[in-house]
């Protein structure tokens, strides 16, 4: 259970672990303790063979995460804020680099660092009432947890500049149309239940293949096409020698679903 010192609730449902930011009184904002909790959980998940996928959400229906804990920041010096921003990189970085797929389940608004947390994830699912935005420039700063880099890669340069420079908030339907979210949970359906059902192919899939695919895709952003194709070849080779690949072939021949073991 979540505590004041470790404000993230952890629940494992089969091969999927759900991390819920449990700070509803602070709009599930990212305090220093929340950042450290995410870092610890992400590092531990890498070596936990019972986890195939990670879902990140917020408590309640009002906020996924409203970004930085502004109450906490009130007493910070400029240098304290610099240290805090660095924690976004050091403690949320393991989520960004996770070899296991990470899905943001947006149960409510995701503003500022909250949207940046969602952008770290591989996939995003939103409840129908969700709004997202990066309002930092309206507060005299800029996104400091990767928003200026990740948002353009997902929605394109023009839309990212519009959102960042105007502070525009977009609703779930617009976010879906722009590719900012992958899915909107149907009205009347529980968000987490919907997400877990939707990612069943991931939770029951081949972990080595998924990790290799994620690595190849992420590496492509820092490479030329030629280099990216070479990286893809290296990633493919990891799957070629896996037991999961042989299991898939046997299952196909036997007309059954494969039972992947991550080996």
C-alpha positions in Angstrom: 0.0 0.0 0.0 1.1 3.5 -0.7 2.4 5.6 2.2 3.5 9.2 2.7 7.1 8.1 2.2 6.3 5.8 -0.7 3.3 7.4 -2.4 2.7 4.8 -5.1 0.3 1.9 -4.8 1.5 -1.3 -6.4 -0.9 -4.1 -7.6 0.1 -7.0 -9.7 -2.6 -8.5 -11.9 -1.2 -11.6 -13.6 1.8 -10.5 -15.7 0.8 -6.8 -15.5 1.9 -4.6 -12.6 -0.1 -1.4 -11.9 1.6 1.6 -10.3 -0.9 4.1 -9.0 0.2 7.6 -7.8 -1.7 7.9 -4.6 -1.7 11.7 -3.8 -5.2 12.8 -4.7 -5.0 15.7 -2.3 -2.2 17.1 -4.4 -3.7 16.1 -7.8 -1.2 13.1 -7.9 1.6 15.6 -8.4 5.3 14.5 -8.6 6.9 15.2 -5.2 10.5 14.2 -4.6 9.4 11.1 -2.8 7.2 10.1 -5.7 10.1 10.5 -8.1 12.3 8.3 -5.9 9.5 5.7 -5.6 9.2 5.5 -9.4 12.9 5.1 -9.8 13.0 2.2 -7.3 10.0 0.5 -8.8 11.3 0.7 -12.4 14.8 -0.6 -11.5 13.2 -3.5 -9.6 10.8 -4.4 -12.4 13.6 -5.0 -14.8 14.7 -8.1 -12.9 11.2 -9.4 -12.0 10.4 -12.2 -14.3 6.7 -12.1 -13.2 6.2 -8.7 -14.8 5.6 -8.5 -18.5 4.1 -5.1 -18.7 3.8 -2.0 -16.5 0.7 0.3 -16.2 1.1 3.7 -14.6 -2.1 5.6 -13.5 -3.3 8.1 -10.8 -5.7 7.7 -8.0 -9.3 8.7 -8.6 -10.8 10.2 -11.7 -9.7 13.9 -11.4 -6.0 13.7 -12.2 -3.5 11.3 -13.7 -0.8 13.7 -12.6 -0.9 17.5 -12.4 2.9 17.8 -12.8 5.3 19.2 -10.3 4.2 19.6 -6.7 4.1 23.4 -6.5 3.5 23.4 -2.8 6.8 21.5 -2.3 8.6 23.9 -4.7 7.5 27.0 -2.8 10.4 26.7 -0.3 13.0 25.7 -2.9 15.9 27.9 -4.1 16.8 28.1 -7.8 19.5 25.5 -7.2 17.0 23.2 -5.4 14.8 23.3 -8.4 17.7 22.4 -10.7 18.3 19.4 -8.5 14.6 18.5 -8.6 14.6 18.7 -12.4 17.6 16.4 -12.5 15.6 13.9 -10.5 13.1 13.7 -13.4 15.9 12.4 -15.5 17.6 10.1 -13.0 14.4 8.6 -11.4 12.0 8.6 -14.4 14.7 7.6 -16.9 14.5 3.9 -15.9 10.8 4.0 -17.0 11.8 5.6 -20.4 14.5 2.8 -20.8 12.4 0.0 -19.5 12.8 -3.2 -21.6 9.2 -4.1 -20.6 6.4 -2.1 -22.2 5.0 0.7 -20.1 1.5 2.0 -20.6 0.1 5.2 -19.2 -3.5 4.9 -18.1 -4.8 8.5 -18.1 -7.6 8.5 -15.5 -7.7 12.3 -15.4 -5.9 15.5 -16.4 -2.2 15.2 -17.3 -0.5 18.6 -17.2 3.1 19.6 -17.3 5.3 16.9 -15.7 2.2 14.7 -15.7 2.0 14.7 -19.5 5.8 14.3 -19.6 5.5 11.2 -17.4 2.9 9.8 -19.9 5.2 10.7 -22.8 7.9 8.5 -21.2 5.6 5.5 -21.6 5.4 3.4 -24.7 1.6 3.6 -25.1 -1.1 5.8 -23.6 -4.8 5.1 -23.0 -7.2 7.8 -21.8 -10.5 8.0 -20.1 -13.0 10.0 -22.2 -13.0 13.1 -20.0 -9.2 13.5 -20.0 -7.4 16.7 -20.9 -3.6 17.0 -21.5 -1.3 19.9 -21.9 2.1 21.5 -21.3 1.4 24.9 -19.7 4.9 25.8 -18.6 5.6 28.7 -20.9 2.5 30.5 -19.5 4.2 30.2 -16.1 7.5 31.7 -17.3 9.4 28.4 -17.7 9.5 25.5 -20.2 8.8 21.8 -19.9 11.8 20.4 -18.0 11.2 16.6 -18.0 11.6 15.9 -21.7 8.4 17.5 -23.1 10.2 19.7 -25.7 11.9 16.6 -27.0 9.3 13.8 -26.8 6.1 15.7 -27.7 7.4 16.7 -31.2 8.4 13.1 -31.9 4.9 11.9 -31.2 2.6 14.7 -32.6 5.0 16.5 -34.9 6.8 19.8 -34.7 3.9 22.1 -35.5 1.4 20.7 -33.1 4.1 20.4 -30.3 5.0 24.1 -30.8 1.3 25.0 -30.6 0.8 23.1 -27.4 3.9 24.4 -25.8 3.9 28.0 -26.9 0.2 28.6 -26.3 -0.2 26.3 -23.3 -3.1 24.7 -25.2 -4.9 21.9 -23.5 -6.4 19.2 -25.7 -9.1 16.7 -24.9 -9.0 13.0 -25.4 -10.6 13.0 -28.8 -8.0 15.5 -30.2 -5.2 13.6 -28.4 -6.3 10.4 -30.1 -6.5 12.1 -33.5 -3.0 13.5 -33.1 -1.6 10.2 -32.0 -0.9 11.5 -28.5 -2.9 8.7 -27.0 -3.4 5.3 -28.6 -6.9 4.5 -27.3 -9.9 6.0 -25.4 -11.6 3.7 -23.0 -15.3 3.3 -23.9 -17.7 5.1 -21.6 -18.9 3.0 -18.7 -15.9 0.7 -18.7 -13.3 0.7 -16.0 -10.1 2.2 -17.3 -7.6 -0.2 -15.8 -9.7 -3.2 -16.7 -9.9 -1.9 -20.3 -6.1 -1.3 -20.4 -5.3 -4.8 -19.1 -7.7 -6.3 -21.6 -6.2 -4.3 -24.5 -2.6 -5.1 -23.7 -3.3 -8.9 -23.3 -1.1 -9.5 -26.4 1.7 -7.8 -24.6 1.2 -9.5 -21.3 1.0 -12.9 -23.0 3.6 -12.1 -25.6 7.3 -12.9 -26.1 9.4 -10.7 -23.7 12.7 -11.0 -25.6 11.0 -10.0 -28.8 9.2 -7.1 -27.2 12.3 -5.8 -25.5 14.3 -6.1 -28.7 11.7 -4.2 -30.7 11.5 -1.4 -28.1 15.3 -1.1 -28.1 15.4 -0.9 -31.9 12.6 1.6 -32.1 14.1 3.9 -29.4 17.6 3.7 -30.9 16.3 4.8 -34.3 15.7 8.3 -33.1 19.4 8.8 -32.6 20.5 7.1 -35.8 20.4 7.5 -39.6 18.2 5.0 -41.4 21.2 2.9 -42.4 22.4 2.8 -38.8 18.9 2.1 -37.6 18.6 -0.9 -39.9 21.8 -2.3 -38.6 20.6 -1.9 -35.0 17.4 -3.6 -36.0 19.4 -6.5 -37.4 21.3 -6.8 -34.0 18.0 -6.7 -32.1 16.4 -9.3 -34.4 19.3 -11.7 -33.8 18.5 -11.7 -30.1 15.1 -13.1 -30.9 16.4 -15.5 -33.4 18.2 -17.6 -30.8 15.5 -17.5 -28.2 13.4 -20.4 -27.0 10.3 -18.2 -27.4 10.9 -18.2 -31.2 11.0 -21.9 -31.3 7.9 -22.2 -29.1 6.0 -19.9 -31.5 6.9 -22.2 -34.4 5.8 -25.3 -32.5 2.6 -23.7 -31.4 1.8 -22.6 -35.0 2.4 -26.2 -36.2 0.3 -27.6 -33.4 -2.5 -25.0 -33.9 -2.3 -23.7 -30.3 -1.4 -20.4 -28.6 2.3 -20.1 -27.7 3.3 -20.2 -24.1 6.2 -17.7 -24.0 8.7 -17.9 -21.1 11.0 -15.0 -21.9 13.9 -17.3 -22.6 
